[in-house]
Amino acid sequence: MDMTVSARVWQWIVALLLLSVVLLLLALALYRRRFTHYRRRQGWQARRLGLAVSKAGLGLWEWLPATGKLYWSPSLYELYGLEPGTAIDAEQWKACLMPEDREHLDALLRRGMATEVQLELGLPAPLSRRLEVTGTWVYEQRCWRLIGLQQDRTKVHGHLRRMSRQAYQDRLTGLPNRGAMTEQLAAYCRQAQPGALIFLDLDGFKAVNDHFGHDAGDALLLAVAERLSHSLRLCDRVYRLGGDEFVVWLAVDEDPRLAAARVAALIIDRLEEPFGLDGQRCCISTSLGIALYPADAGTPEALLRLADQAMYRAKRAGKGCYMWAGDSNESISAAMSKTSEKTATF
């Protein structure tokens, strides 16, 4: 009887042990399956993150000042046009940059550990990239290290340059516009650089538009802009304010009045030469007003206003001539006696 009970107890113990082993094996199999799935998922997420970082033009970097070692992510090697895994240190990093940016990187790496890092670096051709570098100091594994990101900002810089051109460039002629003129004249005045401002308006431009159409009018404005640009020195500037109004700024070292008179006469002669529009011959003239800096005014606004007023006096005097900011009504009468009313001819 006792032997039978003992045998049954052992049978139950063995059965429980076998069941425990089976359950343990099942648990291990389930854990292994889940762990494999987790590793695969982690790898998939890491690949997705790496792809996103690469597509965003981002690269990770880490610098250990104690050893001088530099670590880059694969996407950062790609930004610099280098083979991933290539040994890199601070000197080799500097060699990849535009010469003027190497000192900036030196200053960055010399900064104290209490400061955050942010600057822009340029890569020379053929890459021609602009990179924004950010970083922060971290104390880890008993040493300080600088960890951060580098982002490709080339497209952003290109977009900003295009926006700047649109803001300061006349769309039709490509000349600097009123906004550019205002800023540049203010800079000339701050530098106390003597000069002459010539305000010119085309005589008979409306007749050209009416006779040939607006496309021909635009072609005429382009031709006028080209002639004006070719009539000036590299240090002079020509702007289009809009419509058929242009402004010329002359930087003068000699007698400002003499220099302005010479250029004004040249502009009148050049613009009176015939233009070809739609296979036809078109002749126009231009009226100019001249204001001298600093003799007539000390601010861009005052110079422009005085030159504009002088230009309208030139129109009243018969067109195709120039007048000075200080000219009197007697000067207008004298000019009218020397010139006849000029309009566009075809």
C-alpha positions as CSV (number, residue, x, y, z in Angstrom):
1,M,0.0,0.0,0.0
2,D,2.7,2.4,1.0
3,M,4.7,1.4,-2.1
4,T,1.8,2.1,-4.4
5,V,1.2,5.6,-2.8
6,S,4.9,6.4,-3.1
7,A,5.0,5.3,-6.8
8,R,2.0,7.6,-7.6
9,V,3.7,10.5,-5.8
10,W,6.8,10.1,-7.8
11,Q,4.8,9.8,-11.0
12,W,3.1,13.2,-10.2
13,I,6.5,14.7,-9.4
14,V,8.0,13.5,-12.7
15,A,4.9,14.7,-14.6
16,L,5.1,18.1,-12.9
17,L,8.8,18.3,-13.7
18,L,8.2,17.3,-17.3
19,L,5.4,19.9,-17.6
20,S,7.7,22.5,-16.1
21,V,10.4,21.7,-18.6
22,V,7.8,21.9,-21.5
23,L,6.5,25.2,-20.2
24,L,10.0,26.6,-19.8
25,L,10.9,25.5,-23.3
26,L,7.7,27.1,-24.6
27,A,8.5,30.3,-22.7
28,L,12.1,30.3,-24.1
29,A,10.8,29.8,-27.6
30,L,8.2,32.6,-27.2
31,Y,10.9,34.9,-25.7
32,R,13.3,34.1,-28.5
33,R,10.6,34.8,-31.1
34,R,9.7,38.1,-29.5
35,F,13.4,39.0,-29.1
36,T,14.0,38.2,-32.7
37,H,11.0,40.3,-33.7
38,Y,12.2,43.1,-31.5
39,R,15.7,43.0,-33.0
40,R,14.2,43.0,-36.5
41,R,11.9,45.9,-35.6
42,Q,14.8,47.8,-34.0
43,G,16.9,47.2,-37.1
44,W,14.0,48.3,-39.3
45,Q,13.5,51.5,-37.3
46,A,17.2,52.2,-37.3
47,R,17.3,51.9,-41.1
48,R,14.3,54.1,-41.4
49,L,15.9,56.7,-39.0
50,G,19.2,56.5,-40.9
51,L,17.3,57.0,-44.2
52,A,15.3,59.9,-42.8
53,V,18.5,61.5,-41.4
54,S,20.3,61.1,-44.7
55,K,17.4,62.5,-46.7
56,A,17.1,65.5,-44.4
57,G,20.8,66.3,-45.0
58,L,21.7,65.5,-41.4
59,G,24.9,64.0,-40.0
60,L,25.9,63.1,-36.4
61,W,29.4,64.0,-35.1
62,E,31.3,63.5,-31.9
63,W,34.7,64.9,-30.8
64,L,36.8,63.9,-27.9
65,P,39.3,66.7,-27.0
66,A,41.3,64.4,-24.7
67,T,42.2,62.1,-27.5
68,G,41.5,64.3,-30.5
69,K,39.4,61.5,-32.0
70,L,36.4,62.5,-34.2
71,Y,33.5,60.2,-35.0
72,W,31.1,60.8,-37.9
73,S,27.9,59.0,-38.9
74,P,27.7,57.5,-42.4
75,S,25.4,60.3,-43.6
76,L,28.0,62.9,-42.6
77,Y,30.7,61.2,-44.6
78,E,28.2,61.4,-47.5
79,L,27.7,65.1,-47.0
80,Y,31.5,65.6,-47.2
81,G,31.9,63.3,-50.2
82,L,34.1,60.9,-48.2
83,E,34.0,57.1,-48.0
84,P,32.2,56.0,-44.8
85,G,34.6,54.8,-42.2
86,T,37.5,56.9,-43.5
87,A,39.8,57.9,-40.6
88,I,39.1,61.5,-39.7
89,D,40.5,64.0,-37.2
90,A,40.1,67.7,-36.6
91,E,42.9,68.6,-39.1
92,Q,41.4,66.5,-41.8
93,W,38.0,68.0,-41.1
94,K,39.5,71.5,-41.6
95,A,41.1,70.4,-44.8
96,C,37.6,69.7,-46.2
97,L,36.4,73.3,-45.7
98,M,36.6,76.6,-47.5
99,P,39.9,78.3,-46.4
100,E,38.0,81.2,-44.8
101,D,36.0,78.8,-42.6
102,R,39.0,76.8,-41.2
103,E,39.6,79.5,-38.6
104,H,35.9,79.4,-37.6
105,L,36.3,75.6,-36.9
106,D,39.5,76.2,-35.0
107,A,37.7,78.8,-32.8
108,L,34.8,76.3,-32.3
109,L,37.1,73.6,-31.1
110,R,38.9,76.0,-28.7
111,R,35.8,77.2,-27.0
112,G,35.2,76.4,-23.4
113,M,33.0,73.5,-22.4
114,A,30.3,75.8,-21.0
115,T,29.2,77.1,-24.4
116,E,26.9,75.7,-27.0
117,V,28.2,75.4,-30.5
118,Q,26.6,76.9,-33.5
119,L,28.2,78.1,-36.8
120,E,28.1,77.6,-40.6
121,L,30.9,76.1,-42.6
122,G,31.4,76.0,-46.4
123,L,32.6,73.1,-48.6
124,P,34.5,74.0,-51.8
125,A,33.6,72.9,-55.3
126,P,32.6,70.5,-56.6
127,L,30.4,70.0,-53.5
128,S,29.8,73.7,-52.9
129,R,27.7,73.1,-49.8
130,R,26.8,75.2,-46.7
131,L,26.6,73.2,-43.5
132,E,25.0,74.3,-40.2
133,V,27.0,72.9,-37.3
134,T,25.5,72.6,-33.8
135,G,26.8,70.8,-30.8
136,T,26.7,70.5,-27.0
137,W,29.2,69.4,-24.4
138,V,28.4,66.1,-22.6
139,Y,30.3,64.5,-19.7
140,E,30.2,60.8,-20.3
141,Q,32.4,57.8,-19.5
142,R,34.8,60.0,-17.4
143,C,35.5,62.5,-20.1
144,W,34.1,65.5,-21.9
145,R,33.0,65.1,-25.4
146,L,31.3,67.4,-28.0
147,I,28.3,65.8,-29.6
148,G,26.2,67.5,-32.3
149,L,24.6,67.6,-35.7
150,Q,25.6,69.0,-39.1
151,Q,22.8,69.9,-41.6
152,D,23.1,70.7,-45.3
153,R,21.7,74.2,-45.7
154,T,22.7,74.6,-49.3
155,K,19.1,74.7,-50.6
156,V,18.1,77.1,-47.9
157,H,20.9,79.4,-48.8
158,G,20.0,79.2,-52.5
159,H,16.4,80.0,-51.7
160,L,17.5,83.0,-49.6
161,R,19.7,84.2,-52.4
162,R,16.8,83.9,-54.9
163,M,14.5,85.8,-52.5
164,S,17.1,88.5,-52.0
165,R,17.5,88.9,-55.8
166,Q,13.7,89.1,-56.2
167,A,13.6,91.8,-53.4
168,Y,16.4,93.9,-54.8
169,Q,16.4,93.1,-58.6
170,D,14.1,94.4,-61.3
171,R,12.4,91.4,-62.9
172,L,12.3,92.8,-66.4
173,T,15.8,94.3,-66.8
174,G,17.8,92.5,-64.1
175,L,18.9,95.9,-62.8
176,P,18.9,96.8,-59.1
177,N,15.4,98.1,-58.2
178,R,14.2,100.9,-55.9
179,G,14.9,98.9,-52.7
180,A,18.5,98.2,-53.7
181,M,18.9,101.9,-54.6
182,T,17.6,103.1,-51.3
183,E,20.0,100.8,-49.3
184,Q,23.0,101.5,-51.5
185,L,22.5,105.3,-51.6
186,A,22.2,105.3,-47.8
187,A,25.5,103.4,-47.6
188,Y,27.2,105.9,-49.9
189,C,25.9,108.8,-47.8
190,R,27.2,107.2,-44.6
191,Q,30.6,106.9,-46.2
192,A,30.4,110.6,-47.1
193,Q,31.3,109.6,-50.7
194,P,30.8,112.5,-53.1
195,G,28.6,111.7,-56.0
196,A,25.9,112.7,-58.4
197,L,22.4,111.3,-58.7
198,I,20.8,111.4,-62.2
199,F,17.1,110.8,-62.5
200,L,16.0,110.1,-66.1
201,D,12.6,109.5,-67.7
202,L,12.1,108.3,-71.3
203,D,10.4,110.7,-73.6
204,G,7.8,109.1,-75.8
205,F,7.7,105.7,-74.1
206,K,3.9,105.7,-74.0
207,A,3.8,106.3,-77.7
208,V,5.9,103.2,-78.3
209,N,3.6,101.1,-76.1
210,D,0.6,102.4,-78.0
211,H,2.1,101.9,-81.4
212,F,4.0,98.6,-81.0
213,G,2.3,97.0,-77.9
214,H,3.6,96.2,-74.4
215,D,6.0,93.4,-75.5
216,A,7.8,95.9,-77.7
217,G,7.8,98.4,-74.8
218,D,9.4,95.8,-72.6
219,A,12.0,95.1,-75.3
220,L,12.7,98.9,-75.5
221,L,13.2,99.0,-71.7
222,L,15.7,96.1,-71.9
223,A,17.6,97.8,-74.6
224,V,17.7,101.1,-72.6
225,A,19.0,99.3,-69.6
226,E,21.7,97.7,-71.6
227,R,22.8,101.0,-73.2
228,L,22.8,102.7,-69.8
229,S,24.9,99.9,-68.2
230,H,27.4,100.1,-71.1
231,S,27.7,103.8,-70.8
232,L,28.9,103.8,-67.2
233,R,32.1,102.8,-65.3
234,L,32.2,99.7,-63.1
235,C,32.1,102.0,-60.0
236,D,28.8,103.7,-61.2
237,R,25.3,102.2,-60.7
238,V,22.1,102.2,-62.7
239,Y,18.7,101.4,-61.2
240,R,15.2,100.9,-62.6
241,L,12.6,102.5,-60.4
242,G,9.7,101.2,-62.5
243,G,7.9,102.1,-65.7
244,D,10.3,104.2,-67.8
245,E,12.1,105.8,-64.9
246,F,15.8,105.0,-64.2
247,V,18.4,106.4,-61.7
248,V,22.1,106.6,-62.2
249,W,24.5,107.1,-59.3
250,L,28.0,108.4,-60.2
251,A,30.9,108.1,-57.7
252,V,33.1,111.1,-58.5
253,D,36.6,112.1,-57.4
254,E,36.9,115.1,-59.7
255,D,34.5,118.1,-60.1
256,P,31.1,116.5,-59.5
257,R,29.3,118.9,-61.7
258,L,31.7,118.4,-64.6
259,A,31.6,114.6,-64.3
260,A,27.8,114.5,-64.1
261,A,27.4,116.9,-67.1
262,R,29.7,114.6,-69.2
263,V,27.8,111.5,-68.3
264,A,24.3,113.1,-68.8
265,A,25.3,114.3,-72.3
266,L,26.6,110.8,-73.1
267,I,23.3,109.2,-71.9
268,I,21.2,111.6,-74.0
269,D,23.3,110.8,-77.1
270,R,23.2,107.1,-76.5
271,L,19.5,106.9,-76.0
272,E,18.8,109.1,-79.1
273,E,20.4,106.5,-81.3
274,P,17.6,104.5,-83.1
275,F,16.3,101.3,-81.6
276,G,15.0,98.4,-83.6
277,L,11.6,97.1,-82.6
278,D,9.7,94.5,-84.6
279,G,12.0,95.2,-87.6
280,Q,11.1,98.9,-87.4
281,R,13.2,101.9,-86.5
282,C,12.2,103.7,-83.3
283,C,13.8,106.9,-81.9
284,I,13.2,108.3,-78.4
285,S,14.8,110.8,-76.2
286,T,15.3,111.2,-72.4
287,S,14.9,114.0,-69.9
288,L,17.3,114.0,-66.9
289,G,17.5,115.8,-63.6
290,I,20.8,115.9,-61.6
291,A,21.3,116.4,-57.9
292,L,24.8,116.5,-56.3
293,Y,25.9,114.9,-53.0
294,P,26.6,116.6,-50.6
295,A,26.3,120.0,-52.4
296,D,22.5,119.8,-53.0
297,A,21.3,117.4,-50.3
298,G,22.7,115.1,-47.6
299,T,20.1,112.2,-47.7
300,P,19.1,109.7,-50.4
301,E,15.4,110.9,-50.1
302,A,16.3,114.5,-50.6
303,L,18.6,113.8,-53.5
304,L,16.0,111.7,-55.3
305,R,13.3,114.4,-54.7
306,L,15.5,117.2,-56.1
307,A,16.6,115.1,-59.1
308,D,13.0,114.2,-59.8
309,Q,12.0,117.8,-59.7
310,A,14.9,118.8,-62.0
311,M,13.9,116.0,-64.4
312,Y,10.4,117.5,-64.7
313,R,11.9,120.9,-65.4
314,A,13.9,119.3,-68.2
315,K,10.6,118.0,-69.7
316,R,9.1,121.4,-69.5
317,A,12.2,122.8,-71.2
318,G,11.5,120.7,-74.3
319,K,12.8,117.2,-73.3
320,G,15.9,115.6,-74.5
321,C,18.1,117.6,-72.1
322,Y,19.2,117.7,-68.5
323,M,18.6,120.2,-65.7
324,W,20.3,120.7,-62.3
325,A,18.7,120.6,-58.9
326,G,19.5,124.3,-58.4
327,D,18.4,125.5,-61.9
328,S,16.0,128.5,-62.0
329,N,13.2,129.3,-64.3
330,E,15.6,131.4,-66.3
331,S,17.6,128.2,-67.0
332,I,14.5,126.5,-68.2
333,S,13.7,129.3,-70.6
334,A,17.3,129.2,-71.9
335,A,17.0,125.5,-72.4
336,M,13.7,125.8,-74.2
337,S,15.2,128.3,-76.6
338,K,17.8,125.7,-77.6
339,T,15.7,122.6,-78.0
340,S,12.4,121.7,-79.6
341,E,9.7,119.4,-78.1
342,K,10.9,115.8,-78.6
343,T,8.7,112.7,-79.0
344,A,9.1,109.2,-80.2
345,T,9.4,108.8,-84.0
346,F,9.0,105.6,-86.0
